[in-house]
Amino acid sequence: MEPARDRTDTLRDVYNEQRVLVWAPFGRDASVLCGVLHQVGIDCLICKDLREVRDQLRHGAGALLLTEETLTPPVIQLARDIEAQPSWSALHLTVLATGDETAQQRLKLRISYLGARRNITILTRPAAPLIVVTALES
């Protein structure tokens, strides 16, 4: 007989069945982030550009992890796709951002491109792997 599992384990299994889309177009950010997520059993997919993110969202995702560099005016198209998700959808956005004050001001403007989305977590670089994983799991 299999030991009883608590509710947290069950929720973790359900979450692990969902994909996290990772969009970080510069450097090694995307591969490093996916490596961290894979180590804890979170399925993720690296998206190379806005078109791929939009295409993959149509196939479903539990979260979108992106770097602040992706938040340029064309991302308004992505905001429309996010808002078009079913009302029960809880697509979570996690933004990996630079921590200095000037960058924070730019980030506020850039996040406004995403519209009135409420499920946004901002992580400041450098972000420890545990922080990234916790943000996505919660």
SETOR-622296 format. One line per field, with one value per atom (N, C-alpha, C): residue number from 0; residue in one letter; x, y negated, z negated. Coordinates in nm, 2 decimals. Each point is the difference from the previous one (the first is absolute). Example, Ala and Ser with C-alpha at 12.3 -4.5 7.8 and 13.67 -1.06 7.14 Angstrom:
BEGIN
seq <- c(0	0	0	1	1	1)
type <- c(A	A	A	S	S	S)
u <- c(1.32	-0.09	0.09	-0.04	0.09	-0.08)
v <- c(0.57	-0.12	-0.12	-0.11	-0.11	-0.11)
w <- c(-0.78	0.00	0.00	0.07	0.00	-0.08)
This chain:
BEGIN
seq <- c(0	0	0	1	1	1	2	2	2	3	3	3	4	4	4	5	5	5	6	6	6	7	7	7	8	8	8	9	9	9	10	10	10	11	11	11	12	12	12	13	13	13	14	14	14	15	15	15	16	16	16	17	17	17	18	18	18	19	19	19	20	20	20	21	21	21	22	22	22	23	23	23	24	24	24	25	25	25	26	26	26	27	27	27	28	28	28	29	29	29	30	30	30	31	31	31	32	32	32	33	33	33	34	34	34	35	35	35	36	36	36	37	37	37	38	38	38	39	39	39	40	40	40	41	41	41	42	42	42	43	43	43	44	44	44	45	45	45	46	46	46	47	47	47	48	48	48	49	49	49	50	50	50	51	51	51	52	52	52	53	53	53	54	54	54	55	55	55	56	56	56	57	57	57	58	58	58	59	59	59	60	60	60	61	61	61	62	62	62	63	63	63	64	64	64	65	65	65	66	66	66	67	67	67	68	68	68	69	69	69	70	70	70	71	71	71	72	72	72	73	73	73	74	74	74	75	75	75	76	76	76	77	77	77	78	78	78	79	79	79	80	80	80	81	81	81	82	82	82	83	83	83	84	84	84	85	85	85	86	86	86	87	87	87	88	88	88	89	89	89	90	90	90	91	91	91	92	92	92	93	93	93	94	94	94	95	95	95	96	96	96	97	97	97	98	98	98	99	99	99	100	100	100	101	101	101	102	102	102	103	103	103	104	104	104	105	105	105	106	106	106	107	107	107	108	108	108	109	109	109	110	110	110	111	111	111	112	112	112	113	113	113	114	114	114	115	115	115	116	116	116	117	117	117	118	118	118	119	119	119	120	120	120	121	121	121	122	122	122	123	123	123	124	124	124	125	125	125	126	126	126	127	127	127	128	128	128	129	129	129	130	130	130	131	131	131	132	132	132	133	133	133	134	134	134	135	135	135	136	136	136	137	137	137)
type <- c(M	M	M	E	E	E	P	P	P	A	A	A	R	R	R	D	D	D	R	R	R	T	T	T	D	D	D	T	T	T	L	L	L	R	R	R	D	D	D	V	V	V	Y	Y	Y	N	N	N	E	E	E	Q	Q	Q	R	R	R	V	V	V	L	L	L	V	V	V	W	W	W	A	A	A	P	P	P	F	F	F	G	G	G	R	R	R	D	D	D	A	A	A	S	S	S	V	V	V	L	L	L	C	C	C	G	G	G	V	V	V	L	L	L	H	H	H	Q	Q	Q	V	V	V	G	G	G	I	I	I	D	D	D	C	C	C	L	L	L	I	I	I	C	C	C	K	K	K	D	D	D	L	L	L	R	R	R	E	E	E	V	V	V	R	R	R	D	D	D	Q	Q	Q	L	L	L	R	R	R	H	H	H	G	G	G	A	A	A	G	G	G	A	A	A	L	L	L	L	L	L	L	L	L	T	T	T	E	E	E	E	E	E	T	T	T	L	L	L	T	T	T	P	P	P	P	P	P	V	V	V	I	I	I	Q	Q	Q	L	L	L	A	A	A	R	R	R	D	D	D	I	I	I	E	E	E	A	A	A	Q	Q	Q	P	P	P	S	S	S	W	W	W	S	S	S	A	A	A	L	L	L	H	H	H	L	L	L	T	T	T	V	V	V	L	L	L	A	A	A	T	T	T	G	G	G	D	D	D	E	E	E	T	T	T	A	A	A	Q	Q	Q	Q	Q	Q	R	R	R	L	L	L	K	K	K	L	L	L	R	R	R	I	I	I	S	S	S	Y	Y	Y	L	L	L	G	G	G	A	A	A	R	R	R	R	R	R	N	N	N	I	I	I	T	T	T	I	I	I	L	L	L	T	T	T	R	R	R	P	P	P	A	A	A	A	A	A	P	P	P	L	L	L	I	I	I	V	V	V	V	V	V	T	T	T	A	A	A	L	L	L	E	E	E	S	S	S)
u <- c(0.08	-0.08	0.09	-0.04	0.08	-0.03	0.10	-0.02	-0.09	-0.07	-0.09	0.08	-0.05	0.07	-0.08	0.08	-0.07	-0.04	-0.08	-0.06	0.11	0.11	0.11	0.06	0.02	0.06	-0.09	-0.13	-0.10	0.00	0.00	0.01	0.13	0.11	0.13	-0.01	-0.06	-0.01	-0.08	-0.11	-0.08	0.08	0.07	0.08	0.10	0.07	0.11	-0.05	-0.13	-0.05	-0.02	0.01	-0.01	0.14	0.00	0.13	0.02	0.13	0.04	0.07	-0.05	0.07	0.11	0.12	0.11	0.04	-0.01	0.04	0.11	0.12	0.12	0.09	-0.01	0.07	0.15	0.05	0.14	0.09	0.12	0.09	-0.05	0.04	-0.04	-0.11	-0.07	-0.11	-0.10	-0.05	-0.10	0.05	0.11	0.05	0.03	0.05	0.03	-0.13	-0.10	-0.13	-0.07	0.00	-0.06	0.08	0.13	0.07	-0.04	-0.01	-0.05	-0.14	-0.09	-0.13	-0.01	0.08	0.00	0.05	0.10	0.06	-0.11	-0.10	-0.11	-0.12	0.01	-0.12	-0.10	0.03	-0.09	0.03	-0.11	0.02	0.00	0.10	0.01	0.04	-0.03	0.03	0.06	0.12	0.06	-0.07	-0.04	-0.06	0.10	0.03	0.10	-0.05	-0.13	-0.05	-0.14	-0.06	-0.14	-0.09	0.02	-0.09	-0.01	0.12	0.00	-0.07	0.02	-0.08	-0.15	-0.04	-0.14	-0.06	0.08	-0.04	-0.01	0.10	0.00	-0.11	-0.03	-0.11	-0.13	-0.02	-0.12	-0.01	0.11	0.01	-0.01	0.00	-0.01	0.13	-0.01	0.12	-0.05	0.07	-0.03	0.06	0.11	0.07	0.09	0.03	0.09	0.11	0.12	0.12	0.08	0.01	0.07	0.09	0.10	0.09	-0.06	0.04	-0.05	0.03	0.11	0.03	-0.11	-0.08	-0.11	-0.12	0.00	-0.12	0.02	-0.02	0.01	-0.15	-0.03	-0.13	-0.07	0.08	-0.07	-0.06	0.04	-0.05	-0.15	-0.05	-0.15	-0.08	0.06	-0.07	-0.01	0.10	0.00	-0.10	-0.01	-0.10	-0.14	-0.03	-0.13	-0.02	0.10	-0.01	-0.03	0.07	-0.01	-0.15	-0.04	-0.14	-0.10	0.03	-0.10	0.00	0.08	0.00	-0.14	-0.04	-0.13	0.00	-0.12	-0.01	0.05	0.00	0.05	0.15	0.06	0.14	0.08	0.10	0.08	0.14	0.02	0.13	0.09	0.10	0.09	0.12	0.03	0.12	0.10	0.12	0.12	0.10	0.04	0.09	0.13	0.11	0.13	0.06	0.03	0.03	0.13	0.06	0.11	-0.04	0.09	-0.04	0.02	0.08	0.03	-0.13	0.00	-0.11	-0.05	0.09	-0.03	-0.07	0.05	-0.06	-0.14	-0.02	-0.13	-0.10	0.04	-0.09	-0.04	0.10	-0.02	-0.10	0.03	-0.08	-0.15	-0.03	-0.14	-0.07	0.07	-0.06	-0.01	0.10	-0.01	-0.11	-0.02	-0.11	-0.13	-0.01	-0.13	-0.04	0.10	-0.03	-0.08	0.01	-0.08	-0.14	-0.04	-0.14	-0.02	-0.12	-0.04	0.01	0.09	0.02	0.04	-0.06	0.03	0.10	0.02	0.08	0.15	0.06	0.14	0.09	0.11	0.10	0.12	0.07	0.12	0.12	0.09	0.12	0.12	0.08	0.12	0.12	0.08	0.12	0.11	0.08	0.00	-0.10	-0.07	-0.11	0.06	-0.01	0.05	-0.10	0.05	-0.09	-0.12	0.02	-0.11	-0.11	0.04	-0.10	-0.08	0.07	-0.07	-0.10	0.04	-0.08	-0.12	0.02	-0.11	-0.10	0.05	-0.10	-0.09	0.06	-0.08	-0.09	0.05	-0.09	-0.11	0.02	-0.11	-0.10)
v <- c(0.12	-0.12	-0.12	-0.10	-0.13	-0.09	-0.06	-0.09	-0.12	-0.05	-0.12	-0.12	-0.08	-0.12	-0.12	-0.10	-0.12	-0.09	-0.10	-0.08	-0.08	-0.04	-0.07	0.08	0.13	0.09	0.01	0.01	0.01	-0.12	-0.12	-0.13	-0.01	0.04	-0.01	0.09	0.12	0.09	-0.07	-0.06	-0.07	-0.12	-0.07	-0.12	0.05	0.11	0.06	0.04	0.03	0.04	-0.12	-0.12	-0.12	-0.05	-0.07	-0.05	-0.14	-0.03	-0.14	-0.04	-0.11	-0.05	-0.10	0.01	-0.08	-0.08	-0.14	-0.09	-0.09	0.03	-0.09	0.00	-0.10	0.01	-0.03	-0.05	-0.03	0.08	0.03	0.08	0.14	0.05	0.14	0.01	-0.11	-0.01	0.12	0.01	0.10	0.14	0.04	0.14	0.02	-0.10	0.01	0.01	-0.08	0.01	0.13	0.05	0.13	0.11	-0.01	0.10	0.01	-0.12	0.00	0.06	-0.03	0.05	0.15	0.05	0.14	0.08	-0.06	0.07	0.02	-0.08	0.02	0.06	0.05	0.07	-0.09	-0.12	-0.09	0.00	0.03	0.01	-0.14	-0.03	-0.13	0.01	-0.11	-0.01	-0.14	0.00	-0.13	-0.05	-0.12	-0.07	-0.10	0.00	-0.09	-0.14	-0.02	-0.13	-0.01	-0.12	-0.03	0.09	0.03	0.08	0.14	0.06	0.13	0.00	-0.10	-0.01	0.00	-0.08	-0.01	0.13	0.07	0.13	0.10	0.01	0.09	-0.02	-0.13	-0.03	0.06	0.01	0.06	0.15	0.06	0.14	0.02	-0.11	0.01	-0.01	-0.07	-0.02	-0.04	0.04	-0.04	-0.13	-0.04	-0.12	-0.05	-0.12	-0.06	-0.07	0.04	-0.06	-0.07	-0.13	-0.08	-0.11	-0.04	-0.11	-0.13	-0.11	-0.13	-0.05	0.06	-0.04	0.03	0.10	0.03	-0.09	-0.09	-0.09	-0.13	0.02	-0.12	-0.02	-0.11	-0.02	0.11	0.08	0.11	0.11	0.00	0.10	-0.03	-0.11	-0.03	0.11	0.06	0.11	0.12	0.02	0.11	-0.03	-0.13	-0.04	0.04	-0.02	0.03	0.16	0.07	0.15	0.04	-0.06	0.03	-0.03	-0.12	-0.04	0.09	0.06	0.09	0.14	0.03	0.12	0.02	0.12	0.03	-0.07	-0.05	-0.07	0.08	0.13	0.08	0.02	-0.04	0.01	-0.09	0.06	-0.08	-0.01	-0.02	-0.01	-0.10	0.04	-0.08	-0.05	-0.13	-0.06	-0.03	0.04	-0.03	-0.07	-0.12	-0.08	-0.01	0.03	-0.01	-0.13	-0.09	-0.14	-0.04	-0.11	-0.06	-0.08	-0.01	-0.06	-0.15	-0.06	-0.14	-0.09	-0.12	-0.09	-0.04	-0.03	-0.04	0.11	0.12	0.12	0.02	-0.02	0.02	-0.09	-0.13	-0.09	0.04	0.05	0.05	0.12	0.09	0.12	-0.03	-0.11	-0.04	-0.03	-0.07	-0.04	0.13	0.08	0.12	0.10	0.01	0.09	-0.06	-0.13	-0.06	0.05	0.05	0.05	0.13	0.07	0.12	-0.02	-0.13	-0.03	0.02	0.03	0.00	0.14	0.08	0.13	0.00	0.08	0.00	0.11	0.10	0.11	-0.02	-0.10	-0.03	0.00	0.07	0.00	-0.06	-0.09	-0.06	0.05	0.06	0.05	-0.09	-0.04	-0.08	0.08	-0.03	0.07	-0.04	0.08	0.14	0.07	0.09	0.08	0.14	0.04	0.13	0.10	0.12	0.10	0.03	0.01	0.03	-0.10	-0.13	-0.11	0.02	0.03	0.01	0.12	0.11	0.12	-0.03	-0.06	-0.03	-0.10	-0.10	-0.09	0.08	0.09	0.08	0.10	0.06	0.10	-0.06	-0.13	-0.06	-0.07)
w <- c(0.00	0.00	0.00	0.08	0.01	-0.11	-0.06	-0.11	0.04	-0.10	0.03	0.04	0.09	0.04	-0.05	-0.04	-0.04	0.12	-0.03	0.10	0.08	-0.07	0.06	0.11	-0.02	0.10	0.12	-0.03	0.11	0.09	-0.07	0.07	0.08	-0.06	0.07	0.13	-0.01	0.12	0.11	-0.04	0.10	0.06	-0.08	0.05	0.10	-0.04	0.08	0.14	0.01	0.13	0.10	-0.06	0.08	0.04	0.12	0.05	-0.05	-0.01	-0.02	0.13	0.05	0.12	-0.04	0.05	-0.04	0.12	-0.01	0.11	-0.05	0.03	-0.04	0.12	0.09	0.13	0.00	-0.11	0.00	-0.09	0.04	-0.09	-0.02	-0.12	-0.04	-0.10	-0.02	-0.10	0.02	0.12	0.02	-0.03	0.05	-0.03	-0.15	-0.06	-0.15	-0.07	0.03	-0.07	0.02	0.13	0.02	-0.07	-0.01	-0.07	-0.15	-0.06	-0.14	-0.01	0.09	-0.01	0.02	0.10	0.02	-0.12	-0.07	-0.12	-0.11	0.00	-0.11	0.06	0.13	0.06	0.06	0.03	0.07	0.15	0.08	0.14	0.06	0.08	0.06	0.15	0.07	0.14	0.02	0.07	0.04	0.12	0.00	0.12	0.05	0.13	0.06	0.02	0.03	0.03	-0.03	0.02	-0.04	0.08	0.12	0.08	-0.06	-0.04	-0.06	-0.14	-0.08	-0.12	0.02	0.10	0.03	0.05	0.08	0.05	-0.11	-0.09	-0.11	-0.10	-0.02	-0.09	0.05	0.13	0.05	-0.04	-0.02	-0.04	-0.15	-0.07	-0.15	-0.07	-0.11	-0.09	-0.14	-0.10	-0.13	-0.04	0.06	-0.03	0.11	0.00	0.10	-0.08	0.02	-0.07	0.11	-0.02	0.10	-0.06	0.08	-0.05	0.04	-0.06	0.02	0.15	0.06	0.13	0.10	-0.03	0.09	0.00	-0.10	-0.02	0.08	0.13	0.09	0.05	0.07	0.05	0.08	0.08	0.07	-0.10	-0.12	-0.10	-0.03	0.05	-0.01	0.06	0.11	0.07	-0.10	-0.08	-0.10	-0.11	-0.04	-0.10	0.05	0.13	0.05	-0.01	0.03	-0.01	-0.14	-0.10	-0.14	-0.04	0.03	-0.04	0.07	0.11	0.07	-0.06	-0.09	-0.07	-0.07	-0.02	-0.06	-0.14	-0.04	-0.13	-0.12	0.01	-0.11	0.00	0.11	0.01	-0.10	-0.05	-0.10	0.05	0.13	0.05	-0.08	-0.05	-0.09	0.09	-0.02	0.06	-0.10	0.03	-0.09	0.08	-0.04	0.08	-0.08	0.06	-0.05	0.04	-0.10	0.03	-0.07	0.05	-0.06	-0.12	-0.10	-0.12	-0.02	0.08	-0.03	0.02	-0.06	0.00	0.14	0.09	0.13	0.07	-0.01	0.06	-0.05	-0.13	-0.06	0.06	0.03	0.06	0.14	0.08	0.13	-0.01	-0.10	-0.01	-0.02	-0.08	-0.03	0.14	0.08	0.13	0.09	0.00	0.08	-0.05	-0.13	-0.04	0.04	0.01	0.04	0.14	0.08	0.14	-0.02	-0.11	-0.02	-0.04	-0.02	-0.04	-0.15	-0.03	-0.14	-0.06	0.05	-0.05	-0.15	-0.09	-0.14	-0.04	0.07	-0.04	0.05	-0.05	0.04	-0.13	0.01	-0.10	0.06	-0.07	0.05	-0.09	0.06	-0.07	0.04	-0.09	0.03	0.01	0.11	0.02	-0.10	-0.05	0.03	-0.09	0.06	-0.07	-0.03	-0.12	-0.04	0.06	0.04	0.06	-0.08	-0.13	-0.09	0.01	0.01	0.01	0.13	0.11	0.13	-0.01	-0.05	-0.01	-0.09	-0.12	-0.09	0.07	0.07	0.07	0.09	0.08	0.09	-0.07	-0.10	-0.07	-0.08	-0.04	-0.08	0.09)
